[in-house]
Amino acid sequence: MVALSQYKLWFSTAARFAWLAVLVLALVALHHEWGGFRMSELDDALRRIGVWHLSIALMLTASSLLCNASLDLVALRWLGKELPKGKVLGTALVAGSFSMNGGGTILGGGAIRMRLYGQQGLEGGEIAKLTGFLMVAGWLGHTFLTGILLCWQPPELSWLSPGAGRLVGALLLSSCVLLGWFSAKGFRGKKLAFLPPLKLFLVAMVVSSLDWLLAGMALRIFLPQVVSTPGFLAATAVGQALGAVSHVPGGVGVMEFSISKLSAGLVQPSVMAGALLTYRLTYYLVPFVCAVIAVSAREAWSKRHWAKVTMDTTAKAWSTIAPRLAGMTALAGGFVLMLSATTPMDAGRRALLKGIVPLPFMEASHFLSSLTGTLMVITAHGLLRRVQAAWWIAVIMACGGVVFSLLKGFDWEEALVLCVFLCALLPFRSKFHRHADIWTRRFTPMWWGLILSIVGLSIWFGFYTNRTIGYESDLWWQYSFENDASRLLRGMAGSAMILVLVALTQWLRPAPPRSRSPVPVKARIDEMVAGSAKCASALALVGDKEFLFNSDQSAFLMYRDQGRTRVAIADPVGDEEKFEGLYWRFAEQAQDEGMRVAFYQVPASLVPTCVEIGLRVFKLGEAAMIPLKSFDLASSELKKFRKVMNRMERENWRFEIWPTSVVAARIGELRTISDAWLDHVGAHEKGFSLGYFDDDYILQLPVAVIVVEDRVVAFGNLWPGNGKGELSTDLMRHLPDAPNGVMDCLFVNLMLWGKAQGYQWFDLGMAPLSGLAARQFAPLWNRIGGLIYDRGEAFYNFNGLRAWKSKFQPIWQPRYLAIPKAWDLPAVILDITTLIGRSSPLTRSISPNEEVIRRSHEDNSTMEPS
């Protein structure tokens, strides 16, 4: 019997390549649909499109995109968030242009919204809700508009009668009315989480409908006046929807075929082909180029010395999308070069070229243009990974492409596109700082599918434009200004040769040796932990982890392998500017070694990096961070702790901080307490995300103790952050006969001591599964986690742990788990549980916090205000 995981693997592979199969089928169908006219007819159709057509189309495009961006404002209103409207519209316009051209791939706008909105103050969950709202609003507006158009005038189709078309339109409108009813009244008395209140529902529907309407009119303007506008707009709306659901990047081929087929009775094929090609330029490529120029100009402006102070924050937010921007423009620039190399030369430019450029120069430039385009497409992967060499190669290829485009046919349009690409690259030089392989690192199946689709689309277009020329073997060796088909074959062969070489290099490359930290690096780890402001960096001292350093050893990441999973824990340690590159290196190294990567307890600041890597992010819970500056027992929120402090003073309990020298002299006492605590709770030591009692580990850190009648009854070893940033405690243990309230006493005194020493934060650790919404339409993991949090008290004191930490008035900060695929979640959680338990995942392994809670509940009187 085939394992379930094998079926999942087959399904995953099929799903990744489904869009590529759809693209191939669409191109074959489009070839058949447009095969009945000559190129001269297409040229005539393009010449009929005048400057005023283009001007009106661009105005309609701008209006459509502005409506689309306005939906972000509506979504923020639904979330109850206030952000500067200018920044919101700018973010939405850039993200929208990326989504339209690469929405079906990793190059889409979702990660851009995650980056830019995250740096404007939104949390990951809020951005996910915003994205979900935009998706619902987009399809709601499309459904409403399509329903109206079909009821007004259905397209003339042989297989759809006007009555049937109006019936479909009525059903679509009825669904909108039904959703509006649910928005106002709910479903069975319950509010539907994915629907906004009725007022925002109506606003979103109208704005989205206007967006789709203007998008259709931007295409309609290129067609003759005799074409019925309502019928054509209905066909356009359906075609755009099919292109969107196909997940083909930009809906290329699918949208063109769908609109052509649905409007076959309205428009001649050659006229429709000319209109759709122009529409692809004005509605898709022009906004994307404008987004590239806007982001590049903003980055360049921010580097002006006199404006730097006021622009730093904004520039940082925009420059974080530099790799995605560069990757998209590299794909676009490479595709333009390859497409140009497969199309026949303009007759007027051919005549001019003959008198200026020698034939060998022209032929060589044409062939090199094809190679340059292919290399730019392949280099896009390295740009997304912020590889420095990829930046240099892309710049060189773009400069070469400009020269080759002019020499092979005075193609100033292609040269202009490449100049825009250079404008997008040059200001962001500092963002490409990683030293890594470019082409030898294995591409994912998705990337190979994207590359092959771009190359295949350009080859298909070349064969289509030269379809009247019969194939002969002599074509390969014919050289003349008039022989476009020969140049097509040679350029196609050159592109294929590069792809084969890259594929063989990747597939035949031996697996790299595993990188392990040498023993002498221990001193470097100790030095970096001592200099880290993050208290959790002390996990590196426990001795149960491996380490991955960056190239200059200015930052490292802690991890362990368990089964097929390689788990990184906590924040990296060292130079924060190197954290992002370290995440990339860790993920790539795990992939090279056949391991499944997982980032455990990821802070919100590094979630966008995980998304860029291509990982799925799940919320684990929330960490309790106590601002020590405002920690005051005189406040009404904390007065419950006064009684335990009064008891401490009355019974002469002492709070002491032992430096490492005292710890070394009295470690036997601490071990006695630790062993007694473990015996009392019937548990064994934990690990990985927590420390355990080991002499080598305990002796490296100071310890806080509570002394009752000259006897140490409780202790906690300290994690002090450098620069008085963060303070925390790891092991928290006490004698079984210690007085009730002793652990509260330890914590309160420790926080007061930290405040007196100048520390800013006290880290109480994470409350697992807290802060996960368990509403009906929340993500599946959130619902499962919320259910476990509410009903799983028999297995772990989830509610009690958060309630105990809430007594200290913390600020809750989300923590996440990042993994490759959603169905990896059970296996990854099992492996992480095994690592933490240091044994079988089913073995009982008590968290120190659980015993602290139990001790606190045994004497509720200590929590009463004095």
C-alpha positions, 0 to 999 in steps of 0.5 A: 500500500502506498503511504499517505505521504506519497499521495500527498507528494504526488498531489503537491507535484501535480498542483505545482505544475497544473498552471503550466499545463493550463498555459500550454493548453491555452496557447495551443487553443489560442494558436488555433483561434488566431491561426486564421489571419495573416500578420499583415491583418494584425499589423493593420489592426494595430495601426488603427489604434491611435494615440487618443485610444492609448490615452483614454485606455491609460486613463481608464487603467489609472482609474481602475487601479485607483479603485482597486487600491481604494479597497485597501482603505475599506479593508483597513476600515473593517479592521479598525486600523488607521494608517496614512492614506497616501502610504496605503494607496502607494502600497496597494498600487505597487502590490496590485501591479505585482499581483496582476503580473505574477499573482500565480507565483511567489512573485505576487503581491501578497509578500509585498503587502506583508512587508510594507504593511508590517512596517507600517504597524500591522501584525501578520494576522491583520495583514492576512485578514486584509488580504482575505477581505480584498479577495472576497471584495474582488470576487464580490464586485466581479459577481455583481458586475457580471450579473448585471451585464449578463442580464442586460445583454449576454454575449452572442454564443452558439452554446448559450442562448440569451435566456440562459445567459440572463438566468445565469446573470440573475443567479449571480445577482441573487448570490450578491443579495444573499451575501448582503443579507448574511452581512446584515443579519448573519447566518443562523444568528451568527455573524460571518467573520469573512463578511464586513458590516452591510455598509462596508459590504456595499461600499466594497461591492460598488468599488470593486465592480467599478474596478472591473468595469473600468478594466473592461472599458480599457480593453473596449476602447481599442475596438470599433464602435459597432461592437456591443459594449454590454455584451463585450464587457460581459465576455471580458469579465468572464475571461478575466475571471478565468485568467485569474482562477487559472493561476497562470502568471498574469493569466497569460494565454488563458485570458486572451483565449477566453475573451477571444472565444467568448467575443467571437461573434462580436469582433474579428480575430485579427482586431481582437488580437491587436486589441488584446496585445495592446491591452496587455501592454497598457493595463499590465506592463505599463503599471508594472513599469510605473511601479518599478520606476516609483520604487526606484526613484523613492530609493534613489531620493532617500539616498540624497544626504539632505533628505536622508533624515526624513526619508529613512523610515519610508525608504526602508519600507519600500526598499525591502521589496527590492529583491521581488522587484528585481526578480520581476523586472528580470523576468520581464526584461528577459522575456522581452528580449526573447520575444523580440528575438523570435519576431520578424524584423520591421521592413523599414528598420531592416532597410536602414540596418543594411546600410549601417550594421554589417551582417555578421554583427547583426546576426551575432547580436540577434543570437546573443540577444536570445542568450542574454534574455534566457540568462536574465530569466534564470538570474531572477531566482538569484535576485530574489535570494539577494545574491550579490553575483546575481545583481552584477550579472543582471546589470551586465546582461541588461547593458549587453541587451541594450546594445544587442537590441539596437544592433539587431534591428534598432529595437529601441523599445526593448532597449527602453525596457532594459533601461527601466530594468537598470533603473530598478536595479542600480539604486538597490545595490546594497540590498544584494549582499549575499554570497551564494550560488546562482545557477548551481543551486537547485531550482524548485519545480515551481521555478522550473515551470515558470522558466519553461513557460516563459521560454515556451511562450516566446518560442510559440510566438516565434513559430506563430509569426513565422508559421507561413514559412515551411521548415527546411534543414538548410534554414539553420545555416542561412544568413541574410537580413531577410531570413528571420526564420533562420535567426529564430531557430538559432536563437531557440537552440541557444536558449535551449542549450543554456537551459540544458546546461543549467539543468545538468549542472543542478541535477548532477551536482554532488550534495554539498558537505554538511557545514558544522561549526568547529570546536574552537568557535565555542569562544566566539559563541560565548562572546556573541551571546554576551554581546546580545541584547536578546536574553534568549541568546543564552540558549546557545550556552546549553550545549544541545544545539548546532550552529550556522554562522554567516560568512563573516561570523558576525551572526549565527543561528541555533538549530537541531535535527530531528527525523527529517526536520531541521529546526531553528530556534529563537532569534539569530544572534549577532548583527541584526542586518545579517539575520535575513541572509542567515535565514536564507542560508539555513533554508537553502542548506537544509534543502540541499541536504534533503531536510525539511526546514522549520523556524520555531518561535519566529518573531513578527519582524522575521515573518516577511523573510519566511514568506519570501523564502516560500514558507507557510507561517502558523501562529504558535502563541504569544510571548509575555514581555513586561515593560519594567519601566512601568512595573510598580507595585503601587499601581492598581494593576499590580497591588495584588503582589503587595501581600507576598512582599509583605510576607517576605519582609515579615518572615525574613525571606531574602532575595539574592543574586549570586554571581557565577563565582558564588554559583560555582561554590554552592552549585551542590545546593542548587542541584539538590533543589533541582533533583527534589523538584524533578522527583516531586513533579515526576518529570525529567529535564526538557531541552532545545527551547529551554535549558536543563540542569547541567553544571557546565550550563549553570556555571555560566550565568548568575542565579537568583535565589530565595533564602528562608531561615538561611536555607535556599528554597527556590532559585532561577538562573538568569538570562541577562541581555547585553545593554540592559535590554532584556532580562529573563529566567530559564530554570525555575525550581524550588523545594517541595516544602518551600512556603507557598507564594515563594515563586511569585516572590522570586519573580516580583523581586527579580523584576524589581531588581531588573528595573533598578539595574536599568533593564527595559523588558522582562521576558516571561516566555510564550503562552502556547496557542494563546491569541489564536482565533477559533472563529468559524471562518478562521484558518484551520490551524487557528481553529484547531489551536483555539480548540486545544487552548480552550478544551485541552486542560487535561494535557497542558494548563494553557489557560492557566499559564496565560492567566498567570503571566497576565497578572504581571501586565505584559505586552503580548507579542506573537510567535510563529512557526514557519514550515514548507507546506501546511501538511508538514505541520503534524510531523514538524510539531511531533519532531519539535516536541521530541526535541523539547522532551529530549525523548519520546514525544509522549513522555511527560515533561513538565514545564517549570511554569506549570509548577509555578502556576500550581504553587500559586493556585495552592495559596490564592490568599497571596494574590489578594490585595493588601 
